[in-house]
Amino acid sequence: MSRALAYTHARASAPASTCYRVLMWEVGSLSETQLNEWKAARTELLGQMRDAGTKGARGTLARLSSELRELSARYIEEPLAARSTADTPQHLAPLAMALPAEESVLGWQLTTGYTELLAELRGEEGIDELLKRLKEATPELDWYPTPLVEAVSAAEATERLEQLRRDTEEADTGDDDDGNEALPFHHVTVLAHEAVDALLPAEGKVIVDATLGGGGHSELILQAGASVWGIDQDPAARRAARKRLAVYGDRLQVVAGNFRNAVELLRERGVEQVDGLLADIGISSPQVDCAERGFSFLAEGPLDMRMNPSAPLSAADIVNTFSEAEIADILWQYGEERASRAIARRIVQERTRNPFSTTTQLAELISSVLPRKGRQHPATRSFQALRIAVNDELGALEALLESGLSLLKSGGRFAVITFHSLEDRAVKRYFDRVTRPEIDRPEWPAPRPNPEYAARPVFRKPIIAGEAELKANPRARSAKLRVIEKL
């Protein structure tokens, strides 16, 4: 039975030199008897290795090194793996959020009871400084004071990183392999023909669908003869797209990940430049309609909102742990909710008596603060804001915009579909920034060449859904398509 590896990651960069493999575990995960036996045997082996090193006995030293690893596996790794559960280690969320900032850590696996890291130290920092910083990220946890630290070669570290990558993508097929049916994923594709036609797909071209979803846009691209690299962080979406598009064989390549890392994910796989890049920003219909995902207040479900189910932060985490000021800022900044302060105040008051766990519980509280006016539910803006914050949607969009053009060949097209003003504003500003040949300021005597000038607009105004599409799919009403072409 495989464990749920909730926080597993491997960076794109391969180690250039010797790395450290670190195993940290929580007090109580191993018995004191096991630990004492391991310490005694380890001390004896280290003494023998010291003697062999002094005598220059390389063969003996290699044998003892192998015995030391076997000892660690027998007393530490195997018992920890055996006792680990399939429960998502939510208590390790702070560590999962801290690790991406540690450039020296190449990969990690956070499992109930213990944590494994691969680190390539840079500069003069030692392993102790790194571990101290990581332990400070989880002050509430009682880590065992002496972690297992061993040096591994660059080749060994690379092999382990590859395994971590496989673990990260395991969710793509895990449900099917276990014989369980995935939840249905039937997404109505918005501006399908408009977006695909703008990309000019044809035989021999390679196009990236950075938000694969159910595969609607990708299907039209494949039908036109092009090949597709589809990226999505939602395992249900990836499974649905694979099944829907299986007939196209290896012309479709599916990648697990966030579109903010599109360039990195593709270059890991040897793809340097492509003919087109499409991003359909926002939430998909199956995510909204599935109560278990916790995106909507129309039906009771867990207060989740994670597009990537294994991401560390949920909507419940925000409303139950963030400060009143932080919650108010999120509701105002991402939902443009005028009653953000009043709603945040009531959330903090209520959670002391009854922590929030369901979508309807939160929606009812918001409705008590903000009576309904018109057709829009009072919780609509707040739920949008929480969803954007949970998934860092605007940050991901900014990252894709800043890096996307570098992935395109000359003449390649970059198409983005947005669904609300915050997203569209970001896309409009960036596209305007890179399509202006000149820039001007009042204090300048004349306009100057724009150093960021790299593309031309394909459409002067955004493309919106026609009446026929709106009648069939009212959710397309707010969609806007903008397209630029790389010079």
C-alpha positions in Angstrom: 0.0 0.0 0.0 1.5 3.3 -1.0 1.6 6.3 1.3 0.2 9.7 0.5 3.2 11.9 -0.1 1.5 15.2 0.5 4.6 17.5 0.1 7.0 16.0 -2.4 9.1 18.1 -4.7 12.3 18.0 -6.8 13.9 21.1 -8.4 14.9 21.2 -12.1 18.6 21.7 -11.4 20.8 18.6 -11.0 23.5 18.6 -8.4 27.0 19.5 -9.5 28.9 18.0 -6.5 28.5 16.0 -3.4 25.1 16.5 -1.6 23.7 15.8 1.8 20.8 13.5 2.4 19.0 14.4 5.6 16.4 12.5 7.5 14.6 14.4 10.3 11.9 12.8 12.4 9.6 13.7 15.2 10.1 12.6 18.8 8.0 9.5 19.3 8.2 8.2 15.7 10.9 5.7 16.8 11.3 3.8 20.0 14.1 4.7 22.4 15.3 1.1 22.2 15.7 1.4 18.4 17.5 4.7 18.7 19.9 3.5 21.4 20.8 0.4 19.4 21.4 2.6 16.3 23.6 5.0 18.2 25.7 2.3 19.8 26.2 0.4 16.5 26.9 3.7 14.6 29.4 4.9 17.2 31.3 1.6 16.8 31.3 1.7 13.0 32.4 5.4 13.0 35.4 4.4 15.2 36.4 1.6 12.8 36.1 4.0 9.9 38.3 6.5 11.6 40.9 3.8 12.1 40.7 2.6 8.5 41.0 6.1 7.2 44.2 6.7 9.3 45.7 3.5 7.9 44.7 4.3 4.4 42.7 1.1 4.0 40.3 2.2 1.3 38.7 -1.2 0.7 37.9 -1.5 4.4 36.6 2.1 4.5 34.3 1.4 1.6 32.9 -1.7 3.2 32.3 0.1 6.5 30.6 3.0 4.7 28.2 0.5 3.1 27.6 -1.1 6.5 26.8 2.3 7.9 24.1 2.9 5.3 22.6 -0.5 5.9 22.5 0.3 9.6 20.7 3.5 9.0 18.2 1.8 6.7 17.5 -1.0 9.2 17.2 1.1 12.4 15.9 4.5 11.0 14.5 4.5 7.5 12.6 1.2 7.4 10.9 1.6 10.8 9.9 5.2 9.9 8.4 4.1 6.6 6.6 1.2 8.2 4.9 3.5 10.8 4.1 6.3 8.4 0.4 6.7 7.7 -1.5 7.8 4.6 -2.8 10.9 6.4 -1.9 14.2 4.9 0.7 15.8 7.2 -1.0 19.2 7.6 1.2 20.0 10.6 4.1 20.1 8.2 2.5 22.8 6.0 4.8 25.6 7.5 7.8 23.6 6.5 6.4 22.9 3.0 6.0 26.7 2.6 9.5 27.5 3.8 11.4 25.0 1.7 11.0 26.7 -1.7 12.9 29.7 -0.4 15.9 27.4 0.5 18.0 27.4 -2.7 20.4 24.8 -1.4 17.6 22.2 -0.9 17.2 20.4 -4.2 14.3 18.1 -3.2 12.2 17.0 -0.3 9.6 14.6 0.9 7.4 15.4 3.9 5.6 12.4 5.3 3.7 11.9 8.5 6.4 11.3 11.2 9.5 12.3 9.2 11.0 14.5 6.5 13.7 13.7 3.9 15.8 16.5 2.3 18.5 16.6 -0.4 20.7 19.6 -0.1 23.7 20.9 -2.0 25.3 23.5 0.3 26.6 26.6 -1.3 29.1 29.2 0.1 30.3 28.7 3.6 27.0 27.6 5.2 27.0 24.3 7.0 24.3 21.7 7.3 23.6 22.7 10.9 22.7 26.3 9.9 20.3 25.0 7.3 18.6 22.5 9.7 18.3 25.2 12.4 16.5 27.5 10.0 14.1 24.7 8.9 13.3 23.7 12.4 12.5 27.3 13.3 9.9 27.1 10.6 8.0 24.5 12.6 8.5 25.6 16.3 5.5 23.7 17.4 7.0 20.4 16.3 9.3 18.3 18.6 12.0 17.2 16.2 14.5 14.5 17.3 17.7 16.5 18.1 20.1 14.3 16.1 18.9 13.9 12.5 20.4 11.3 10.1 22.8 13.2 7.8 24.9 11.4 5.1 26.9 12.5 2.1 25.8 11.2 -1.3 27.5 11.6 -4.7 26.0 13.8 -7.4 24.9 10.7 -9.3 23.1 9.2 -6.2 21.5 12.6 -5.5 20.3 12.8 -9.2 18.8 9.3 -9.0 16.9 10.2 -5.8 15.7 13.5 -7.4 14.3 11.5 -10.3 12.4 9.3 -7.8 11.0 12.4 -6.1 9.8 13.7 -9.5 8.1 10.4 -10.2 6.4 10.5 -6.7 5.2 14.1 -7.5 3.6 12.9 -10.7 2.3 9.7 -9.2 -1.1 11.2 -8.7 -1.6 11.3 -12.4 -2.4 7.6 -12.5 -2.7 6.6 -8.9 -6.5 6.4 -8.7 -6.8 4.4 -11.9 -4.0 2.0 -10.8 -5.9 1.4 -7.5 -9.0 0.6 -9.4 -10.9 3.6 -8.2 -12.8 5.8 -10.5 -11.8 9.5 -10.5 -14.5 12.1 -10.0 -16.0 13.1 -13.4 -14.3 16.1 -15.0 -16.6 17.6 -17.7 -15.5 21.2 -18.4 -17.2 23.4 -20.9 -14.3 25.1 -22.8 -14.7 28.9 -23.2 -13.7 30.8 -26.4 -12.4 27.4 -27.7 -12.3 28.2 -31.4 -11.3 31.8 -31.0 -8.3 31.0 -28.8 -7.2 28.0 -30.9 -7.6 29.7 -34.2 -5.5 32.6 -32.9 -2.6 30.2 -32.2 -2.5 29.1 -35.8 -2.0 25.4 -35.1 -0.8 23.2 -37.9 1.0 19.9 -38.5 4.6 20.1 -37.2 3.9 22.9 -34.7 4.3 22.5 -30.9 1.9 24.3 -28.7 1.8 24.5 -24.9 -1.6 24.4 -23.2 -0.5 25.7 -19.8 -3.9 25.1 -18.3 -4.9 21.7 -19.7 -8.1 21.3 -17.7 -10.4 18.7 -19.4 -8.5 19.1 -22.7 -11.0 21.1 -24.7 -8.6 23.6 -26.2 -5.9 20.9 -26.6 -8.3 18.7 -28.5 -8.9 21.3 -31.2 -5.1 22.0 -31.4 -4.4 18.3 -31.9 -7.2 18.0 -34.5 -5.4 20.7 -36.5 -2.3 18.5 -36.6 -0.1 20.2 -34.0 1.5 18.5 -30.9 0.6 19.6 -27.4 2.4 19.9 -24.1 -0.4 20.1 -21.5 0.3 21.4 -18.0 -2.1 21.2 -15.0 -1.7 21.0 -11.2 -5.0 19.2 -10.7 -4.6 15.4 -11.0 -8.3 14.9 -11.8 -7.9 17.2 -14.8 -4.8 15.4 -16.0 -6.5 12.0 -15.8 -9.6 13.3 -17.7 -7.5 14.9 -20.4 -5.4 11.8 -20.9 -8.5 9.6 -21.3 -10.2 12.1 -23.6 -7.2 12.6 -25.8 -5.6 9.1 -25.8 -6.4 8.7 -29.5 -3.7 11.3 -30.3 -0.9 9.1 -28.8 2.4 10.8 -28.1 1.4 14.0 -29.8 0.0 14.9 -26.4 2.4 15.1 -23.4 0.9 15.8 -20.0 3.0 17.4 -17.3 2.1 17.8 -13.6 2.8 21.3 -12.3 1.7 24.9 -12.0 1.7 27.0 -15.1 3.9 29.6 -13.3 6.7 27.1 -13.9 5.9 26.3 -17.5 9.3 27.3 -18.9 11.2 25.3 -16.2 8.9 22.3 -16.6 9.4 22.1 -20.4 13.1 22.8 -20.4 13.5 19.9 -17.9 12.1 17.8 -20.7 14.3 19.2 -23.4 11.8 21.6 -24.9 13.5 25.0 -25.4 11.0 26.8 -27.8 7.5 26.3 -29.1 5.1 27.8 -31.6 2.3 28.8 -29.3 1.4 29.2 -25.6 -2.2 29.2 -24.3 -3.4 29.9 -20.7 -7.0 29.7 -19.7 -6.8 31.4 -16.3 -9.2 30.7 -13.4 -11.3 27.9 -12.0 -12.8 25.2 -14.1 -16.5 24.1 -14.0 -15.8 20.7 -12.4 -13.9 22.3 -9.6 -16.8 24.7 -8.9 -19.4 22.0 -9.2 -17.7 19.4 -7.1 -18.6 20.1 -3.5 -15.7 18.0 -2.2 -13.3 20.5 -3.7 -14.7 23.3 -1.5 -14.7 26.1 -4.1 -18.5 26.9 -4.0 -21.0 27.9 -1.4 -23.9 26.5 -3.4 -23.5 23.1 -1.7 -21.8 22.1 1.6 -18.3 20.9 1.3 -14.9 21.2 3.1 -13.5 24.7 3.1 -10.6 23.8 0.8 -10.3 25.6 -2.5 -6.9 24.1 -3.5 -6.5 23.5 -7.2 -3.6 21.2 -6.4 -5.0 19.0 -3.7 -1.6 18.4 -2.2 -0.7 22.1 -1.8 -0.1 23.1 1.9 -2.5 26.0 2.3 -6.3 25.7 2.3 -9.1 28.3 2.7 -9.8 26.9 6.1 -6.2 27.6 7.1 -6.6 31.2 6.1 -9.9 31.9 7.9 -8.9 30.0 11.0 -5.3 31.1 11.5 -4.6 34.4 9.6 -4.9 37.7 11.5 -8.0 39.9 11.1 -5.9 42.4 9.2 -4.5 39.8 6.8 -8.0 38.4 6.1 -9.3 41.9 5.4 -6.4 42.6 3.0 -7.1 39.4 1.1 -10.8 40.1 0.8 -10.2 43.6 -0.4 -7.2 43.0 -2.6 -8.4 39.9 -4.4 -12.2 40.3 -4.1 -12.5 44.0 -4.1 -14.9 43.4 -1.2 -16.0 46.8 0.3 -17.1 45.1 3.5 -13.8 43.3 3.9 -13.0 44.7 7.4 -16.4 43.9 8.8 -16.4 40.4 7.4 -12.8 39.7 8.7 -13.8 41.0 12.1 -16.8 38.6 12.3 -14.7 35.7 11.0 -12.1 36.2 13.8 -14.9 36.5 16.4 -16.7 33.4 15.3 -13.7 31.1 14.9 -12.8 31.4 18.6 -16.1 29.7 19.3 -16.5 27.5 16.2 -13.6 27.1 13.8 -14.6 27.2 10.1 -14.7 23.8 8.3 -17.3 24.0 5.6 -18.2 26.3 2.7 -21.8 26.9 3.8 -20.7 27.8 7.3 -18.5 30.6 6.0 -21.1 31.7 3.4 -23.8 32.0 6.1 -21.5 34.2 8.3 -20.8 36.5 5.4 -24.5 36.7 4.6 -25.2 37.8 8.1 -22.7 40.7 7.7 -23.6 41.6 4.2 -27.3 41.2 3.3 -28.1 40.2 -0.2 -28.7 42.8 -2.8 -29.5 41.9 -6.4 -28.7 38.6 -8.0 -25.1 38.2 -6.6 -24.7 36.1 -3.5 -23.0 38.2 -0.7 -20.2 35.6 -0.4 -19.2 35.7 -4.0 -16.4 38.2 -3.8 -15.0 36.7 -0.6 -14.9 33.2 -2.0 -13.2 34.5 -5.1 -10.6 36.3 -2.9 -9.9 33.2 -0.8 -9.5 31.0 -3.9 -7.0 33.4 -5.4 -5.1 33.7 -2.2 -5.0 29.9 -1.6 -3.7 29.2 -5.1 -1.6 32.4 -5.5 -3.3 32.8 -8.8 -2.2 36.4 -9.5 1.4 35.5 -8.6 1.3 32.5 -10.9 -0.1 34.6 -13.7 2.6 37.3 -13.3 5.3 34.6 -13.4 3.8 33.1 -16.6 3.5 36.5 -18.3 7.1 37.4 -17.4 8.6 34.1 -18.7 6.2 33.1 -21.5 7.7 35.0 -24.4 11.1 33.4 -23.7 9.5 30.1 -24.6 8.2 31.2 -28.0 9.9 31.1 -31.3 9.9 34.2 -33.5 6.3 34.5 -34.8 5.0 32.3 -31.9 1.7 33.4 -30.3 0.8 33.9 -26.7 -2.9 33.7 -25.9 -4.5 34.3 -22.4 -8.1 33.9 -21.4 -9.1 35.7 -18.2 -12.4 35.8 -16.2 -12.2 38.7 -13.8 -10.8 42.3 -13.8 -7.8 41.6 -11.7 -6.5 38.9 -14.1 -7.4 40.9 -17.2 -5.7 44.0 -15.8 -2.5 42.1 -15.3 -2.5 40.7 -18.8 -3.5 44.0 -20.4 -0.7 45.8 -18.7 2.0 43.2 -19.5 0.9 42.9 -23.2 0.8 46.7 -23.5 4.3 46.9 -22.0 5.9 44.5 -24.5 4.1 45.7 -27.6 4.9 49.4 -27.5 7.8 50.3 -29.8 8.4 53.5 -27.9 7.8 54.8 -24.4 7.3 58.4 -23.4 7.2 60.4 -20.2 6.2 64.1 -19.6 9.7 65.0 -18.5 11.4 63.6 -21.7 11.9 65.8 -24.8 10.9 63.0 -27.1 9.8 59.3 -26.9 12.5 56.7 -26.5 12.8 53.1 -27.7 11.1 50.6 -25.4 13.8 48.1 -24.2 11.0 45.5 -23.6 9.5 45.8 -27.0 9.2 42.1 -28.2 5.8 41.5 -29.6 2.9 42.9 -31.6 -0.8 42.7 -30.6 -2.9 40.3 -32.7 -6.1 41.9 -31.7 -6.4 45.5 -30.6 -9.3 44.7 -28.3 -10.0 41.6 -26.3 -12.2 38.9 -27.8 -15.3 38.1 -25.9 -17.9 35.3 -26.1 -20.7 35.6 -28.7 -24.4 35.3 -28.0 -24.6 31.7 -29.0 -21.8 30.7 -26.6 -23.3 32.8 -23.8 -26.7 31.1 -24.3 -25.0 27.7 -24.0 -22.6 28.6 -21.2 -23.5 31.7 -19.1 -20.1 31.3 -17.3 -18.4 32.6 -20.5 -19.9 36.1 -19.9 -16.8 37.5 -18.2 -14.2 35.8 -20.3 -11.7 37.9 -22.3 -9.1 36.7 -24.8 -6.0 38.7 -25.5 -3.3 37.5 -27.9 0.2 38.8 -28.9 2.8 37.5 -31.4 6.5 37.5 -30.7 8.6 39.5 -33.1 
